[in-house]
Amino acid sequence: MIQTRPVRDGSDWIINGHKWLSTNGEIADFFIIMALTDPDVHPYRGCTQFLASRDTPGIKIVREAPVMGTKDFGGHGSVTLDAAREE
C-alpha cells in the first residue's frame, strides 16, 4: 500500500508522495520516509527508508490531523513530498 515513489537522479533520489499521518510532524527536525523503490518484488523487500531534514525543499506539512479530538505532543501532520531531493 506504499504509494510514495523515489526516482534516481545521479547519486540523489527525487521523492514524490503523501504521508497522511506523520507523528510529531509539526515539531520534527527530520522525517523518516518509507518509499517503494522496487515495485517488482514483495513490498517487504522493495521498500527503502530515507532520512530527510525538515528543511528539505519539497517537504511540506499540509495540515494537522487531530487525534481523538485533541492535539497531543507534536500532533500528526499530513506531509507532502513534491520532488524532495535526498542524497
BAFI-3210 file (N, C-alpha, C; in Angstrom, 3 decimals, decimal comma, padded with zeros to 6 digits):
// residues 87
n [1|2|3|4|5|6|7|8|9|10|11|12|13|14|15|16|17|18|19|20|21|22|23|24|25|26|27|28|29|30|31|32|33|34|35|36|37|38|39|40|41|42|43|44|45|46|47|48|49|50|51|52|53|54|55|56|57|58|59|60|61|62|63|64|65|66|67|68|69|70|71|72|73|74|75|76|77|78|79|80|81|82|83|84|85|86|87]
n.u [000,807|002,151|002,603|004,383|006,984|010,332|012,764|015,743|018,281|021,102|023,351|021,462|018,111|014,868|011,937|008,503|005,314|002,742|002,225|-000,151|-000,482|001,867|003,521|004,160|004,883|004,676|006,579|008,919|012,427|013,473|012,426|011,363|011,147|009,256|009,492|008,605|010,905|011,393|009,086|008,711|009,175|008,351|006,666|007,988|010,604|011,016|010,992|012,384|013,877|014,217|016,045|015,205|015,850|013,936|013,943|014,261|013,941|010,795|009,440|006,499|004,347|001,054|-001,321|-002,540|-003,612|-006,035|-006,130|-008,398|-009,797|-008,074|-004,961|-001,998|001,378|003,145|001,379|-000,159|000,856|-000,136|001,798|003,369|005,412|007,084|008,920|011,100|014,469|016,958|020,138]
n.v [-001,194|001,125|004,161|006,187|007,224|007,026|008,319|007,703|010,131|010,720|010,614|011,160|010,926|011,560|012,295|011,649|011,931|011,313|011,502|010,653|010,674|011,800|011,241|013,573|015,410|018,201|019,248|017,950|017,454|016,017|013,696|010,339|008,632|006,287|004,495|003,089|001,433|-000,653|-001,961|-004,468|-006,593|-008,367|-006,269|-006,111|-006,397|-004,513|-001,909|001,164|003,116|006,562|009,271|012,568|015,969|018,470|020,887|020,233|021,000|020,767|019,255|019,489|020,429|019,877|019,974|019,733|016,774|016,126|013,903|011,876|014,174|015,986|017,819|016,262|015,874|016,566|016,501|015,095|015,278|015,914|015,249|016,332|015,288|016,734|016,378|016,117|016,147|013,828|012,687]
n.w [000,000|-000,023|-001,516|-002,060|-004,129|-005,065|-007,392|-009,117|-009,577|-010,805|-008,189|-006,334|-004,897|-006,036|-004,502|-004,413|-002,987|-000,459|002,895|005,135|007,961|009,942|012,714|015,228|013,327|013,092|014,823|014,312|013,641|011,620|009,062|008,614|005,758|004,128|001,214|-001,974|-003,721|-005,447|-007,295|-008,359|-006,701|-003,623|-001,267|001,252|000,587|-001,365|-000,451|000,798|003,363|003,892|005,282|005,943|006,386|008,089|006,697|004,038|000,653|-000,943|000,908|002,699|005,289|005,259|006,771|010,161|011,724|013,914|016,697|018,225|018,931|020,203|020,310|020,596|021,828|019,429|017,468|014,495|011,509|008,113|005,415|002,463|-000,255|-002,674|-005,235|-003,507|-002,698|-001,972|-000,848]
ca.u [000,000|003,014|002,479|005,477|007,934|011,548|013,376|017,168|018,762|022,528|023,548|020,351|016,774|013,791|010,844|007,161|004,323|001,925|002,050|-001,338|-000,289|003,264|003,524|005,006|005,346|004,739|007,749|010,060|013,607|013,700|011,372|011,710|010,253|009,219|009,145|008,703|011,996|011,364|007,720|008,665|009,392|007,445|006,865|008,963|011,941|011,105|010,879|013,579|013,621|015,089|016,016|015,211|015,703|012,697|014,072|014,485|012,998|009,818|008,680|005,566|003,282|-000,170|-002,262|-002,510|-004,753|-006,280|-006,376|-009,370|-010,286|-007,097|-003,624|-001,038|002,720|003,526|000,329|000,003|000,756|-000,232|003,031|003,547|006,768|006,981|010,275|012,068|015,746|017,796|021,373]
ca.v [000,000|002,304|004,841|007,140|006,668|007,775|008,068|008,056|011,233|010,687|009,982|011,591|010,394|012,539|011,570|012,216|011,151|011,983|010,742|011,229|010,899|011,767|011,529|014,697|016,082|019,648|019,655|017,083|018,023|015,209|012,745|009,037|008,448|004,932|004,618|001,878|001,592|-001,753|-002,482|-005,803|-007,618|-008,269|-004,975|-006,172|-006,313|-003,438|-000,591|001,778|004,256|007,708|010,323|013,897|017,038|019,238|021,990|019,725|021,554|019,809|018,686|020,497|019,974|020,415|020,282|018,883|015,868|015,877|012,513|011,813|015,497|016,875|017,847|015,807|016,463|017,243|016,279|014,112|016,109|015,411|015,745|016,024|015,281|017,159|016,410|016,262|015,566|013,262|012,055]
ca.w [000,000|-000,036|-002,809|-002,244|-005,086|-005,367|-008,691|-009,099|-010,400|-010,481|-006,881|-005,486|-005,099|-006,086|-003,847|-004,532|-002,263|000,544|004,128|005,748|009,397|010,343|014,135|015,642|012,121|013,251|015,608|013,979|012,984|010,428|008,735|008,061|004,611|003,587|-000,201|-002,787|-004,686|-006,409|-007,311|-008,950|-005,677|-002,481|-000,602|002,347|000,003|-002,343|000,172|001,363|004,232|003,683|006,301|005,330|007,367|007,988|005,739|002,692|-000,323|-001,453|002,020|003,186|006,179|004,680|007,851|011,340|011,833|015,324|017,073|019,316|019,268|020,820|019,729|021,594|021,839|018,207|016,501|013,425|010,324|006,753|004,792|001,045|-000,789|-004,070|-005,783|-002,422|-003,148|-000,920|-001,323]
c.u [000,855|003,010|003,605|006,557|009,145|012,074|014,830|017,449|020,239|022,727|022,432|019,091|015,804|012,547|009,545|006,185|003,577|001,785|000,925|-001,169|001,177|003,335|004,575|005,547|005,515|006,000|009,011|011,204|013,935|012,534|011,994|010,672|010,365|008,718|009,374|009,752|012,018|009,985|007,611|008,908|008,375|007,716|007,866|010,390|012,116|011,005|012,207|013,144|014,673|014,962|016,102|015,037|014,433|012,763|014,400|013,473|012,086|009,019|007,800|004,544|002,006|-001,154|-002,004|-003,765|-004,978|-006,592|-007,262|-009,741|-009,287|-005,786|-002,654|000,329|003,090|002,504|000,664|-000,221|000,578|000,904|003,059|005,026|006,644|008,374|011,301|013,342|016,568|019,006|021,433]
c.v [001,266|002,902|005,826|006,503|007,573|007,388|008,520|009,204|011,398|009,961|010,352|010,786|011,561|011,797|012,355|011,318|012,000|011,049|011,406|011,522|010,718|012,213|012,574|015,493|017,578|020,112|018,865|017,864|017,269|014,247|011,439|008,769|007,009|005,043|003,301|002,081|000,494|-002,402|-003,915|-006,928|-007,419|-006,949|-004,994|-006,035|-005,108|-002,036|-000,135|002,921|005,329|008,635|011,662|014,944|017,833|020,313|021,529|020,352|020,448|019,121|019,782|019,836|020,675|020,835|019,360|018,023|015,572|014,392|012,524|013,206|016,444|016,819|017,392|016,393|017,220|017,053|015,184|014,842|015,324|016,066|015,363|016,115|015,575|017,399|016,713|015,510|015,111|012,589|010,615]
c.w [000,000|-001,446|-003,084|-003,093|-005,251|-006,747|-008,607|-010,047|-010,067|-009,170|-005,901|-005,784|-005,101|-005,593|-003,983|-003,784|-001,257|001,735|004,902|007,226|009,752|011,806|014,481|014,454|012,268|013,975|015,267|013,334|011,706|010,256|008,261|006,978|004,128|002,152|-000,927|-003,880|-005,742|-006,406|-007,847|-007,952|-004,554|-001,742|000,554|001,825|-000,907|-001,782|000,759|002,266|003,979|004,895|005,591|006,414|007,071|006,904|004,319|001,726|-000,863|-000,362|002,603|004,115|005,723|005,765|009,019|011,354|013,311|015,572|018,307|019,831|019,908|020,070|020,813|021,290|020,564|017,116|015,498|012,115|009,040|005,976|003,319|000,694|-002,278|-004,623|-004,691|-002,827|-001,949|-001,531|-000,889]
res [m|i|q|t|r|p|v|r|d|g|s|d|w|i|i|n|g|h|k|w|l|s|t|n|g|e|i|a|d|f|f|i|i|m|a|l|t|d|p|d|v|h|p|y|r|g|c|t|q|f|l|a|s|r|d|t|p|g|i|k|i|v|r|e|a|p|v|m|g|t|k|d|f|g|g|h|g|s|v|t|l|d|a|a|r|e|e]
***
